[in-house]
Amino acid sequence: MRLIQKVGDWFDLRLQLSTPIRETARHPVPRETASWFYVFGSAALTCFMLQIITGILLALIYVPSAGEAWNSLQTLNHGIALGWFIRALHGWGSNFMVAVVLIHMVQVFLFGAYKFPRELTWIVGVLLLLVTLGMAFTGQIMRFDQDAYWGLGIGASIASCVPVIGPWAVNLMLGGPIIAGATLSRFFALHVFVIPGLLIAFVGVHLLMVLKLGINEWPMPGRIVRRDTYLQEYREFTHTKGVPFVPNAAWKDILFFLLALPFVAGEGEKSWKRRPIAVLATLLIAVALGTLTHLAEHTPWSPVMDAWSSQPIPSEYLKGRTALERRGALVFQAKQCHNCHALDYRGAQRGPALDAVALRLTEDQLIHQVLQGGGNMPAYGKDLSPAETTALVAFLKTLHPANQAPALDASRATAPGASEVPPR
């Protein structure tokens, strides 16, 4: 203990940190703000720290290359001990960070904490929200799979609509006219270096202003903010009715992270047979995680990640087909339609199964869906030639049970012997 004390004194003599730390821990805050409504800012900071730690661990394995990005993630999932857990922790941590920051912003807005003298604190908070959203968006690009490709395509389309700088912004994002290896390199640099640096800088400024200006008091009816008198009133209020940040407010922040469990329940029974609440909590968590995992594996919006275009089309869908329809099957395979749609229960489940699609959609509707998209399906109009579109639709029209006729457009049905009028 004496050695630790001497080492601490040696560093403190040179860094002079003990006094600022004590002042920060003891600075007074309004008594009412030491409540659960004020833990979301600290929770967002905790999520950010978790993202930094797990991100560093992922970066040790991840390869920012268009040809190896997906393979490195598979190595994480299956070849590294607990790699799947670290990746899941990083992914879900991103979602929680966005959610917590949004909740914090809503709480600040409803409590009027953006008013004088905390206007700049609110502005920096908005910038933190935007940078957090940017962190989440660039993070999904790291997978460089179909989701990342189409998500980035939508983002580039939105950016291209910005007047004057739209084309320049798209070229800056993609590193060229198409989504390719240069695109992944740029987003990797944004996700790992640029955006975390901005987050750290904004968080530092945000915390500094919170310490200098204090935590917003609990909003009370009739308590009006006036620029001339507010600062003096706040100082008097916190010194007469305030409490030290540590431990009065800090313990709620710590408990919200679940880090205070050993201190809150440090004594008492150890046997699980005499701790029904602990057993019930464990069972509830296990059931919740098991249920959510089962739903994630079987819900229609969850893709089968091994259903790539290399998976062949079932042979029964090719028997007796014309040359045009077989050509359409090749287009179906080449354009990776299996990544989202299943045939004979083989393929992904992000989109509906296509075994009986010809019963649901007419020829015109199939053409419209392929070219212009709809729902969660992207538009392939720019990626298919007219010949490819014709062949693909011809193949899709064969996907119906043998004993049922495909769907027909009632407006184009004519009486026997009558001439058909081509649609305009």
C-alpha positions in Angstrom: 0.0 0.0 0.0 2.9 2.4 0.8 4.4 1.6 -2.6 1.1 2.4 -4.4 0.7 5.6 -2.4 4.2 6.7 -3.4 3.6 5.9 -7.1 0.4 7.8 -6.9 2.0 10.8 -5.2 4.8 10.8 -7.8 2.4 11.0 -10.7 0.1 13.5 -9.0 3.0 15.8 -8.3 3.8 15.9 -12.0 0.3 15.7 -13.5 -1.6 17.6 -10.8 -4.8 15.6 -11.5 -6.0 14.8 -8.0 -7.5 18.2 -7.3 -9.5 18.5 -10.6 -10.7 14.9 -10.1 -11.9 15.7 -6.6 -13.6 18.9 -7.7 -15.3 17.1 -10.6 -16.6 14.3 -8.3 -17.8 16.7 -5.6 -19.3 19.4 -7.8 -22.8 20.1 -6.7 -25.8 19.2 -8.8 -29.5 19.8 -8.1 -30.9 17.2 -5.8 -33.8 16.3 -8.1 -31.4 15.5 -11.0 -29.9 12.6 -9.0 -32.7 10.5 -10.5 -33.1 7.8 -13.1 -34.2 10.3 -15.7 -30.6 11.6 -15.9 -28.7 8.4 -16.6 -29.0 8.3 -20.4 -26.1 10.6 -21.1 -23.8 8.4 -19.0 -25.3 5.3 -20.6 -24.5 6.7 -24.1 -20.9 7.3 -23.0 -20.7 3.7 -21.7 -22.0 2.4 -25.1 -19.4 4.4 -26.9 -16.6 3.0 -24.7 -17.9 -0.5 -25.4 -17.9 0.3 -29.2 -14.3 1.4 -29.0 -13.1 -1.7 -27.1 -15.0 -4.2 -29.3 -14.1 -2.3 -32.4 -10.4 -2.6 -31.7 -10.8 -6.3 -31.1 -12.7 -6.7 -34.5 -10.1 -4.6 -36.3 -7.4 -7.2 -35.3 -9.1 -9.7 -37.6 -11.1 -7.7 -40.1 -9.6 -7.2 -43.6 -10.8 -4.0 -45.3 -10.7 -5.5 -48.8 -13.6 -6.1 -51.2 -12.5 -9.7 -51.7 -11.7 -10.6 -48.1 -14.1 -8.5 -45.9 -16.8 -11.1 -45.9 -14.4 -14.0 -45.4 -12.8 -12.2 -42.4 -16.2 -11.9 -40.8 -16.8 -15.6 -41.3 -13.4 -16.2 -39.6 -14.6 -14.1 -36.7 -17.9 -16.1 -36.5 -16.4 -19.6 -36.8 -12.7 -19.5 -36.4 -12.0 -17.3 -33.5 -13.0 -18.1 -29.9 -15.9 -15.9 -28.9 -15.4 -13.9 -32.2 -19.1 -14.2 -32.8 -19.8 -12.8 -29.4 -17.5 -9.8 -29.9 -19.1 -9.1 -33.3 -22.6 -9.4 -31.9 -21.7 -7.1 -29.0 -20.3 -4.5 -31.4 -23.4 -4.7 -33.7 -26.0 -4.6 -30.9 -24.0 -2.0 -29.1 -24.3 0.3 -32.1 -28.1 -0.1 -32.1 -28.2 0.5 -28.3 -26.0 3.6 -28.6 -28.3 5.1 -31.3 -31.4 4.3 -29.2 -29.9 5.7 -26.0 -28.7 8.9 -27.7 -32.1 9.4 -29.1 -33.8 8.9 -25.8 -31.3 11.3 -24.2 -32.0 14.0 -26.8 -35.8 13.6 -26.3 -35.4 13.9 -22.6 -33.2 17.0 -22.9 -35.8 18.5 -25.3 -38.8 17.8 -23.0 -37.0 19.0 -19.9 -36.0 22.3 -21.6 -32.3 21.7 -21.0 -31.4 23.4 -24.3 -32.3 26.8 -22.9 -29.8 29.4 -21.7 -27.0 29.0 -21.0 -26.8 25.5 -22.5 -27.5 26.3 -26.1 -24.1 25.3 -27.3 -24.4 22.0 -25.2 -27.6 21.2 -27.2 -25.9 22.0 -30.5 -22.9 19.7 -29.7 -25.4 17.1 -28.7 -27.2 17.3 -32.0 -23.8 16.9 -33.7 -23.1 13.9 -31.6 -26.4 12.4 -32.7 -25.6 12.9 -36.3 -22.1 11.5 -36.0 -23.5 8.5 -34.1 -25.9 7.9 -37.0 -22.9 8.2 -39.3 -21.0 5.7 -37.2 -23.9 3.2 -37.5 -24.3 3.7 -41.3 -20.6 3.3 -42.0 -20.4 0.3 -39.7 -22.9 -1.7 -41.8 -20.9 -1.1 -44.9 -18.0 -3.1 -43.3 -19.9 -6.3 -44.0 -19.8 -5.5 -47.8 -22.6 -7.9 -48.5 -25.9 -7.4 -50.2 -27.4 -5.4 -47.4 -24.4 -3.1 -47.4 -24.4 -2.8 -51.1 -28.0 -1.8 -51.4 -28.0 0.3 -48.3 -25.0 2.2 -49.7 -26.7 2.5 -53.1 -29.7 4.1 -51.5 -27.5 6.5 -49.5 -25.6 7.4 -52.7 -28.9 8.0 -54.5 -30.1 10.4 -51.7 -26.7 12.2 -51.7 -26.9 12.6 -55.5 -30.1 14.7 -55.2 -28.3 17.4 -53.2 -28.1 20.5 -55.5 -24.7 21.5 -56.9 -22.5 19.3 -54.7 -24.5 16.0 -55.2 -22.4 14.4 -57.9 -19.2 15.5 -56.1 -20.4 14.0 -52.8 -21.3 10.7 -54.5 -17.9 10.5 -56.1 -16.3 11.3 -52.8 -18.3 8.6 -51.0 -17.8 5.8 -53.6 -14.3 6.6 -54.7 -15.5 6.4 -58.3 -18.6 5.8 -60.4 -19.4 2.4 -58.9 -19.4 0.7 -55.5 -16.1 -1.2 -55.5 -12.9 -1.8 -53.4 -12.1 1.9 -53.2 -15.6 2.4 -51.6 -14.9 0.0 -48.8 -11.5 1.6 -48.2 -13.0 5.0 -47.8 -15.8 3.8 -45.5 -13.3 1.9 -43.4 -11.2 5.0 -42.9 -14.4 6.9 -42.0 -15.6 4.2 -39.6 -12.3 3.6 -37.8 -10.5 6.9 -37.8 -12.6 10.0 -38.9 -15.9 9.4 -37.1 -14.5 8.0 -33.8 -12.1 11.1 -33.7 -15.1 13.4 -34.2 -17.0 11.5 -31.5 -14.2 11.7 -29.0 -13.8 15.5 -29.7 -17.5 16.2 -29.4 -17.9 14.1 -26.3 -15.0 15.9 -24.6 -16.5 19.3 -25.4 -19.9 18.1 -24.3 -18.7 16.9 -21.0 -16.6 20.0 -20.4 -19.7 22.2 -20.9 -21.8 19.9 -18.6 -19.2 20.4 -15.9 -18.8 24.1 -16.4 -22.5 24.9 -16.8 -23.9 22.2 -14.5 -26.7 19.7 -14.9 -30.1 21.0 -15.8 -32.4 21.3 -12.8 -35.6 19.4 -12.7 -38.2 21.4 -14.7 -40.8 22.9 -12.4 -43.9 24.9 -13.4 -43.3 28.6 -12.9 -39.5 28.3 -12.9 -38.7 30.6 -15.7 -35.3 30.9 -17.4 -34.1 34.6 -17.6 -30.7 35.3 -19.1 -30.0 38.1 -16.6 -30.5 36.1 -13.5 -30.4 32.4 -14.3 -26.6 31.8 -13.7 -26.7 33.4 -10.2 -30.0 31.6 -9.3 -28.5 28.3 -10.4 -25.3 28.7 -8.3 -27.3 29.6 -5.3 -29.7 26.8 -5.9 -27.0 24.1 -6.2 -25.1 25.4 -3.2 -28.1 25.5 -0.9 -30.2 22.6 -2.1 -27.7 20.7 -4.3 -25.9 17.4 -3.5 -22.4 16.2 -4.6 -22.4 14.4 -7.9 -20.5 11.5 -6.3 -22.1 9.5 -4.8 -25.6 10.9 -4.9 -26.0 11.0 -8.7 -23.1 8.8 -9.8 -24.4 5.6 -8.1 -27.5 5.6 -10.3 -25.3 6.0 -13.5 -23.2 3.0 -12.3 -26.2 0.9 -11.4 -27.7 1.6 -14.8 -24.6 0.0 -16.3 -25.1 -3.0 -13.9 -21.6 -2.4 -12.7 -22.8 -1.7 -9.1 -24.3 -5.2 -8.5 -21.5 -6.4 -6.2 -21.8 -3.3 -4.1 -25.6 -3.2 -3.9 -25.9 -7.0 -3.1 -22.5 -7.6 -1.6 -23.9 -9.5 1.4 -26.5 -12.2 2.0 -27.3 -15.7 0.8 -25.2 -17.3 -2.0 -27.2 -20.4 -2.7 -29.3 -20.1 -5.7 -31.9 -22.3 -4.0 -32.6 -19.4 -1.6 -32.5 -16.6 -4.2 -35.7 -16.9 -6.1 -35.4 -13.4 -7.6 -32.0 -14.2 -9.1 -33.2 -17.5 -10.5 -36.3 -15.9 -12.0 -34.2 -13.1 -13.6 -31.9 -15.6 -15.1 -34.7 -17.7 -16.5 -36.4 -14.6 -17.9 -33.2 -13.5 -19.6 -32.6 -17.0 -21.0 -36.1 -17.3 -22.3 -36.0 -13.9 -23.9 -32.6 -14.5 -25.6 -33.7 -17.9 -26.8 -37.0 -16.6 -28.1 -35.4 -13.7 -29.9 -32.7 -16.0 -31.4 -35.3 -18.4 -32.7 -37.3 -15.5 -34.2 -34.2 -14.1 -35.8 -33.5 -17.5 -37.5 -37.0 -18.1 -38.8 -38.7 -14.8 -39.5 -39.2 -13.9 -43.2 -37.0 -10.9 -43.0 -34.0 -12.9 -41.7 -31.9 -14.1 -44.7 -30.2 -17.5 -44.9 -26.6 -16.3 -45.2 -25.4 -19.4 -47.1 -28.0 -18.9 -49.8 -25.7 -17.2 -52.3 -26.0 -17.3 -56.1 -23.8 -20.3 -56.3 -26.7 -22.4 -55.0 -28.2 -24.0 -58.1 -31.8 -23.6 -59.2 -33.7 -26.9 -58.5 -33.7 -29.1 -61.6 -37.4 -29.6 -61.6 -37.8 -25.9 -62.4 -35.9 -26.3 -65.6 -37.5 -29.5 -67.1 -39.6 -28.9 -70.2 -38.7 -25.2 -70.3 -38.1 -23.2 -73.5 -34.8 -21.7 -74.5 -36.0 -18.3 -73.4 -37.2 -19.6 -70.0 -33.9 -21.3 -69.4 -32.1 -18.1 -70.3 -34.3 -16.4 -67.7 -33.2 -19.0 -65.1 -29.6 -18.1 -65.9 -30.4 -14.4 -65.3 -32.1 -15.3 -62.0 -28.9 -17.1 -61.0 -26.5 -14.4 -62.3 -28.3 -11.5 -60.7 -28.2 -13.3 -57.3 -32.0 -13.5 -56.9 -31.4 -16.5 -54.6 -29.9 -14.1 -52.1 -33.4 -12.8 -51.2 -35.9 -15.4 -52.6 -36.3 -19.1 -52.1 -37.3 -21.8 -54.6 -38.4 -25.2 -53.2 -37.4 -24.0 -49.7 -33.9 -23.4 -51.0 -32.5 -19.9 -50.9 -32.9 -16.9 -48.6 -36.1 -15.6 -46.9 -35.6 -11.9 -47.0 -38.2 -11.7 -49.8 -41.2 -13.9 -50.5 -40.7 -17.4 -51.9 -41.2 -17.5 -55.7 -42.5 -21.0 -56.1 -46.0 -19.7 -57.0 -45.2 -16.1 -57.9 -47.0 -16.5 -61.3 -50.3 -17.0 -59.4 -49.9 -13.7 -57.5 -48.5 -11.4 -60.2 -49.4 -11.0 -63.9 -46.8 -10.5 -66.6 -47.1 -6.7 -66.5 -46.8 -6.8 -62.7 -43.8 -9.0 -62.8 -42.1 -6.6 -65.3 -43.0 -3.6 -63.0 -41.6 -5.3 -59.9 -38.4 -6.3 -61.6 -37.7 -3.0 -63.2 -39.0 -0.6 -60.5 -38.9 -2.6 -57.4 -41.3 -2.2 -54.5 -41.5 -2.9 -50.8 -38.1 -4.1 -49.7 -37.0 -5.1 -53.3 -34.6 -2.7 -55.1 -35.2 -1.7 -58.7 -33.2 -3.6 -61.3 -34.1 -1.5 -64.3 -30.6 -0.1 -64.7 -29.0 -3.5 -64.2 -31.0 -5.6 -66.7 -31.1 -5.3 -70.4 -34.4 -5.6 -72.2 -33.5 -9.1 -73.4 -32.6 -10.1 -69.8 -35.8 -8.7 -68.4 -37.9 -10.5 -71.0 -36.1 -13.8 -70.3 -36.3 -13.4 -66.5 -40.1 -12.6 -66.6 -40.6 -15.6 -69.0 -39.0 -17.8 -66.4 -40.9 -16.3 -63.5 -44.2 -16.9 -65.4 -43.5 -20.7 -65.2 -43.4 -20.7 -61.4 -46.8 -21.9 -60.6 -48.3 -25.3 -59.7 -49.0 -27.6 -62.6 -52.7 -27.8 -62.0 -53.2 -24.0 -61.7 -53.0 -21.4 -64.5 -50.9 -18.3 -64.0 -52.5 -15.0 -63.2 -53.9 -13.0 -66.1 -54.7 -9.3 -66.5 -58.5 -9.0 -66.6 -58.3 -5.8 -68.6 -56.5 -7.7 -71.4 -58.9 -10.7 -71.4 -60.9 -10.9 -74.6 -63.7 -13.1 -75.9 -62.8 -16.1 -78.1 -61.9 -15.1 -81.6 -61.6 -11.4 -80.7 -58.4 -9.7 -81.5 -56.2 -8.6 -78.6 -55.3 -4.9 -78.4 -51.8 -4.4 -77.2 -51.5 -2.3 -74.1 -50.3 1.3 -74.4 
